[in-house]
Amino acid sequence: MRTGVVIGAIGIALFCVPGGGTAVAARGAGVRSCGADPASGLGVLAGKRVTCGVARQVAAACTKVWHGARGGAEVRAAGARWTCGERRGNPDPYQACVEVKGSGRVVTLSS
C-alpha cells in the first residue's frame, strides 16, 4: 500500500535536471518498486527503461555521495552518469537521479 502511495505521489512529477534533459514519470509508465536501499533505508523506484538492478546500483552510488547539497550530485553507476538531487514531493521531499545523456531514465529514492 505504501509503495502505491509513493508511486501515485510521483506519478505526475516532472524532473528537470540542468544539462541532463527532462524525464516524466507518469502513472502507468512502468514505474516500479525495487525494494529498499540497504545503506539509507529509502525505497528505490525504477522508472521506464530502468531495470531494478540498475536502479539499486544508482541508489547505492547516490547514497554514498549524497550530503543534502542543494546542487545535487553526479554519480557513475551501471555504465552511465546520473545527476541526483532532492525534489519537492507532496508532502515529503525525495531524491531523483536522471541519466545525464538525456535518455529519460529516472531512479527515485523515497521514504
N, C-alpha and C positions, 0 to 999 in steps of 0.2 A: 504494500500500500504506500509506504513512504517513498519508494522508488517512483511510483506512478505520480505522486505529487511533485517530486523533483523534476521529472521529465515534463510534466504539464507546465511547471513554472518556467522552464527554459524553452518550452515548445515554440514560443513566438519571439524569442530573444534574437537580437541582431548583434553579431560580434564584429567589431571594427578593430582592425589591427593596422597601425601605420606601416606602410611598405609591404604588408602581407595580404592585402586584399580584404575581402569580406566573405563571411560564410553565414548562412542562415540555418539554424537548427529548427526546422519546422516539425510540428506534430506529424507523425507518420513518415518522416524522412529517414527512418532507420536508426534513430537514437535508441541505444540500449544500455542497460546496466552491465558493468563488468566487475562487480564486486567492489571491495574497498582497497585503497592503497594502504599497505601494511605500515608504512612509516608515519603517515599523517592520520590515518583512520577515515579519510574523506572518501566518499563514494566516487567511483570512476564511471563516467558515461562516455561511450564511443558514439561519435556522430557517423553520418553517412560515409561509406568507403573507408572506415577505420575498423580494423579487427580489434577484438578485446586484448589480444597480445600486444599490439602496438599501443593501444590506449593505456595499458598498465605500464609499458616502458616509458611513455611520455609522462605519465603521472609520477612515476618514480624519479625521473630526471627533474621535473618541476619541483617536487618536494625537496630534493637535495639543495636547490639553489634559491628557493622562494624565501624571501625575508620580508614580505609585505611591502616591497618598494613600489611606489606609485607608477613608475615607468615599466614595471613588469620585468621579465627576464627572458632571455633567449636560451633555449636548450637544444642539444642534439640528442635525438633518440630515434631508433628504428630507421636509421639511414637518412634522416631528414632534419631540417632545422625547424623549430617551433617557437613562436612568440607566445609567452604565457603572462597572464595578468589578471588582476581582480576585476570583476564585473559587478554591476549592481543587479541584485536579484530582488524578488518580491516575496518575502520580506528580507531575506538574508543574501549577502554577497556570496559569490562563488568565484573559483578560478577557471579560466578557459584558456586553452592552448590551441592556436591556429597554425597550421603548417605555413611557413614563410613563403613558399613558392606560389601561394595563391590557389592551391588546388581545392580549397573549400573544406578540407578535412579539419575536424574540430574534436578536441577531447575536453571534457568538462569534469572538474573536481568540485564536489559539493557535499555539505554536511547534511 
